[in-house]
Amino acid sequence: MLPIINLYTCNEALDRLQDYLDHELSDREALLVKRHLKICHECSKKFAFEGQLVSFVRGRVQEEALPEGLMERLSVRLAQADD
């Protein structure tokens, strides 16, 4: 009998894309995503594109200073949205 290999489907892997790129998955979930990416060329391309996009955006955001008071205004709006 062959051992059962735990793999994510494409949908399961793609559902975890952002958390994977942000290193917010558990070790087990990250391993399952990595295993899927090793065998799925299409998902691997999507993850690579998203990874490059995230890196680009993070680099640009770090270069630009936020307008004064923006973080405070966002915090107030988020708190209001939670109510």
Buried (B, 14 or more C-beta within 10 A) or exposed (E): EEEEEEBBEEEEBBEBBEBBBEEEBEEEBBEBBBBBBEEBEEBBEBBEEBEEEBEEEEEEEEEEEEEEEEEEEEEEEEEEEEE
